[in-house]
Amino acid sequence: MVSIKNKLRSVVAALALGALVASPAAGAEPAPAATVTTGPVFNDPTGDSAAELRILRHLVQLVDGAEPQSTIRMSLYLHQSQWVTDRLVAAHQRGVTVQVVVDHDSASRALESLKSGLAAPGGAGSWVRACKDREACLAKDPGTTAADLRPQVDDYPHDVQAGRAKVYFFPRAHTDVVVNILKTVAPAGTAAPCAGNTPRSATSPGHGTSEGRTRIRIAQGHITRPEVAEQLWKLADAGCHVDIVYRKLDNWPLSQAVQTRVADWLTRPTAKGRIALHQLHNDGRGGTGSHTKYLLIEGTYNGGVDKKIVFTGSHTYTVTALRYNDETLLKYEDPAVFDAYLANFEAQRAAAGSEGL
C-alpha cells in the first residue's frame, strides 16, 4: 500500500496493490508521472513486460509525481526492487518525506540501498523501519499455533468508512472479518436471502444470476480458514452462486489427496446454490498462478439488493493473515470498479480452465 500525502490533500492509491519485488530492464526510465485516478490496476502475467509490471510502474509513476514537502508512506512485506529504491531516493532528494515499513524478512541489496539513500540529506523525517524478527509489527509474541501454546495478538479492530470506501486492518484476536462480511450477504433468518435482485434480460444486465440470485466471486491464493469455507457453503445452500479461483486450499501439497476441512465444506452438496472451484497454480510449470486477494459481491448485502461491492487488499483467507500478520482489507462500492475486477476474475477463471493442472 502506498499513500502520497500533500500538505493540502491526501490521495491513497488503495486499489493498485502489489508486492514490489521486480524491476524493469536495467536503465529503463518510468513514464511521465501518473494522473491520480480512482480505479484498479492489474498485472497481466500473460502479456509483455509492461503488462507484467503494470502495478509496479503505476506506483513508481505516483512516486515520481510526489511534490517537494509531500509525504510518501509505504508498508511492504518484501522490498527487492532497486528500480523502486532509485525512484524513492530521488523523491527524498527533491524534498519529499519517504517513510517505509517492511517485514523483518525483507533483506536485500535494494533495501540496504534504500536505507542509506534515505539517511542522506533530503526530505525531513525520511526513514526505513522493520518489524521484529518472526513478528508482525502489530501482533505481539505470535509464538505458535499449537493448542498448548496459544499465541497472543493485539486486536486491531480499526474499521474506517470514507465515502464509498471502508478499510479494515489486521491482526484480529477475536473476530473473523471475512466471515462477518459473508454473513452480511445473507443474514440468518432472512426469507430467500440470496434472491430479489434484478435478473438479467435482453434490455438489462441485471445483477447476479439470470434469476436474480446473488453471485459471490473469490480470487485467492490460499484459503485455510474452515470458518470462511463453511460460511461460503451456507451461502450456496441458501441459493447464492459461489465461484472461486484459488491457488491452494488448506496447507496440503497438490499431490496429497487428503480431504481437508476447507475442501470438505467447499465440495459438499447444497440444496439450492452452487460452488464452482477453479485451481490456478501453474506458474511453476510455465503457466500462471493466482496471487490476488479479493471478494466480489453482486446482489444482496446488508439487507439491500442489486449491490456491486469489491473487497480487496493484502488479506489472504488464512489463519496467519487473520491472527498474526499486518494486513489491510478495502471495501469499495462502485459499479465501474466492480466491473474491472470482474473482468480480471473472468480472465483468471479462463486461465484455470485452459491451462489445467
N, C-alpha and C positions, 0 to 999 in steps of 0.2 A: 504494500500500500504506500502511495506517495501523496503527500499533500504539499502544495505550494501556497504559502500564505503571504499576501501582501499586507502592508500596513492598513490599507483601506478595505480590503475584501479578502475572502478566503475561497479558494477553489480546490475541491477534492476530486482527484481522478479516480474515484472509487470503483468505477465499472471497468477500468482497464487494469486487470490483475495478472501477475505472473512472477515467476522466480527470475531474478537477474543472474543467470548462470551461463550465458553465452554472449559472444561478441560477433559483429560482422567481420568481414575480411580486414586484415591489417591495413591501416591507413584510411579506412572508409570514414567519411565525414557524414554527420547527420543531416537530414533535410532541414529546411528552414523551420523555425520554431512552430510547433503545432498550435492551431487555433483551439482554444479551450471550449469544448462542447460536451454535452451530456450524452453518453451513449457507450455501448460496449465495444471493445476491441478484442479480436480473437486471433491467435496464431493459427496458421494452416500448415500442418506438417507435411501435407502432400504437395505444397506449392514450391516456389523458388525461395531463395534465401530471404528475400524481402518479406514474403508471406510467412515464412517460418519464424521470423523475428519481429513480427508486426507489433506485438505488445512492447517489447524492449525498445524498438525505435520510437514508438509513440511516447513512452516515458522519458526517453532521452531528449526528445524534442521539447517536452514540457520543461525539463531541467534547463535546456538552452534558452528557454523563454523567460526564465525567472529573472526579475529585475534586481538591481542592487537594493539592499536593505529589505528584501523579502526573505522568506524562510522556507527551506525545503526540509521536510521530515520524512524519513523512510524507516519502515520496520520490515526486516527481511529474515528469512530462515538462513539462507546461504547467499553470500556475495562472492562471485568469482569472475566478474567481468571487468577487465582492465579498461575497456571502452567506456563503460559507465563511470568507473573511477575517474578517468580523464575528464569527463564532462562535469562531474560533481566538483572536482578540484578547480576546474575552470570557473564554475559558478562561484565557488568560495573566493577565488582570486578577484572576481569583479565585485565583491561586497555582499554576496548572498550568504546568509547563515545556513549551513548544511548540518543536520543532525541525523545520525544513523544508528539504529539499534539492530544488532544481529544475534543469532544464536551462538553459543559457545563453540559449536562445531564448525562455524564458518571461518576456517583457517585457509588463507590463500594469499598469493603474492598481491593480487588485486586489492585485498582487504588491507594488507600492510601498507601498500602504496596509498590507499585512501587515508589511513590513519596519519601517515606522515604529511600528506598533502593538506589535510585539514588542520594540522598542528601549525602550519606555516601561516604568516600574516595573511589576513583576508577577512571574510565575513566574521563579525563578532559572535562568539558563542558556538562556533562550529565544533563538532566532536563525533567520535565513533565510540559506542559502548556495547559490551557484550553481556548476555545473561550468564549466570553461574554455570559451572560445569555440571552437566546432566540435570539441569533445571531450566524451566521456563522463567521468564522474568517475573511473572505474576504468581505462578504456582510456588508453594513452599514445600521443601522436603518431599519431592514426589515419591521417593522410595521405590516400592514395588507394588504390583497389583495382586500379589499373593494374599490369600484370605487372612493369614495370620499377621500380616504387616500392612495394614491399611494406610495408604498414603494420605497425607494431609494437603489440601489445596485451598487456596483463597478463592472464595466465591466472588466472582466479579460481575454481578448482575447489572451492568450499566447498559440499559436499552434506551436509545435516544431517537426520538422522532423528529424529522425536519422536512416538512412538506411531503413529497412523495416517497421520501427515503426514511428508513428506520435501520439503525445499526445495533448489532448485538456483539458483546465482547465475551471472550472466554479466557480462563477456565471457569467451569461451573462445578461447585461442590455438591449441589443438592438437586438440581433440575436438569432436564434434557430439553433444551430449547427446540430442537428439531421435532421431538415427539409432541411438544405443546403446539407447534405450528401445524403439524399434521392433524392433531385433534381439532384445531380451529377450522380446518377444511370442512369437516362433517361432525359437528358437536353431537355427543351422545344424546339420544332421546329425540333427535330431530326426525320428523317424518320425511322419508325419501331424501336423505341428506345429500346425496350426490346428484340429484335431479333438479330440474327447474330452470336450467339455463336456456338461452335462445338457441334452438337447433340450427344446424347448417341447412341452407336451402339454395336454390338457384339464384336468389336475389340477396342472400345474406351469408356472410362467412360464419356467423354464429359463434358459439363458444362451446368447447368440449367436443363430445362425440356428435354424430349425426342425430342422436336422440336428445341432445342437450345434457348428457351426463358429464360430470366433471372429469377432466384428464389431469393426471399427475405425471410429470416427466422429470426424471432424475438422471444427471450425468455425474458419476462419482468414481474416483479412482479406487476407493476402498470402503467397504461397509462391514463393520464388526459389531455394531450395537444391535442385539436382538430386539430391544425395545422399539427401535426405529422400524425394523423389518416387520414386527408384529403390528404396529400401527398402520403400515402400508397394506398389510393383508386385511386389516379391518376396513380400511377404505375401499379396497377392492370388493370385499364381501358386502359392503353397503351399496355397491353399484358403480364406484369410480373405476376408471380405466387407469392403470398404473403401468408406466413404460420406463424401463431402467436400462441405461448403458453403464456398464461397470467394468472395472479392471479386475478386482478380486472381491470375493465375499469371505468374511472372516479372515483368519490368518493361515489358512491351509494352502499349500502349494497347488499349482494347477494339476499336477499329476496325481494328487492324492484324492481318491474317490471316497470322501467322507461326507456324510450328510450333517452339515453344521446347523446350529440353531438359526442363524440368519438365512441360510439356504432353505432350511425346512419351512420357515414362515413364508418365504417368497415363492415357494413352489407348491404350497398347499392349494387344493381346490377351493373355489369360492362359490357362493350361491348366486351372486348377481354380476360381479365385475370380473376383471381380468388383470393379471400381472404378466407383462411381457419382459423377458430378460434378454439382453444382448451383451455379450462379453467382447470387449475391445482391449486386448492385451497382446498386441503383435509387434510392438516397437523393437523387441529383442530379436525378432525374426524378419526384420526388414520392412515391417508394416508400421502401423500407428498404434497408439495406446491412449486411453482416456486419462487425463490428469486434471480435468475440470472438476469443480465442486459447486454444482448448482441444482436448484429445485425450481421447477416451473409449475405454477398452479393456474389452470384455465377452467374457470367455473365458479363453484361455491367457495366462499371463505367468510368466516365471521358473520354468518347469517345473511350475507349478500350473494347475489348471483352475477354471472357474466363478468367475472373478475379475470384479469391477466396480471399475475404477480410473479416477479423473479426474486429468488433468494440466492445470492451468490457471495463469493468471498474465498477465504482460505480454509474454511472449516470443512474437514472431512468427517464422514459419519463413523468415526472410530472412538473407542474409549479414550485413547490418548489425546485426541483433539478436544474431547469434551472436558476431561478432568485435569490434564497436565500441560497443555500447550497454550501459548498466547495465540489466539485465533480471532478472526473477525468474520461476522456474517452480516450481509447487507440485504435488506428487503427494499425492492424498488417496484413501484406500481405505475407502469406506463406502457401502453399498447405497442408503441414503436420499439421500445427496448425489449419487451417480451418477444416480439416477432423476430428480432435479430437473434436472440438466444434460441428461439425455436428453430430457426434455420441452422444454427450450429448443432443443435441436438439432432436434427434430422440427418445432417452430414455425418455425425459420429455413428448414428444408428445404421446408416447405409454402409459406412466403412466396416462396421462389425459384421454386417451381412455379406459383404463382398470379399473381405479378407479371410474370414473364417478363422479357425484355430487349429 
